[in-house]
Amino acid sequence: MFMEEIEGTSETQKDPDSIGFLHGYRQLEENIEYAVTKQFKVEMDVYPNDLPRELAEREVLLEHYEEQRRLLKVKDDMVFRLS
């Protein structure tokens, strides 16, 4: 949002609009000041030591998936035999 406004005032234009630039200068300055002073999050929510725990959880889910898949195959076979 702010970067598009800043890029719109670049010198790459063939015929720079000085009046338009001066007219929008205050808003441009406020946008730059906001971008420079914006707080950012320094603490990360992801920890590298979470990987083994996450892998264990995924393995449990995969085991349940395999159980459900086998159960579904048995049910499909029963329905097929009844038809």
Steps between C-alpha positions, in 0.01 A plus 500: 500500500760752607765369263272546200453866590873549544579322176244716321715803577823352365718675247442228240200687365561688174317815613515531878200673654657747744170659601342160562800394704488812714125461544538143628822565694340516845321164456816347354704625796245359747509162323878489512504600867246228579702238311824599675352503851279194463563245773576148392482173688837379622382186675445197281212259560684207343776328692748265333467243778129456415583292194536162678170552684326601179638196319372272777154657470504451123597134539204443735268665249645286223439183704137601552470573130629154411256339747210694350609412148508127584159522668356676200640233266332226709171689489533550123565128454192412707279737300639360175423143609144596600428656162 
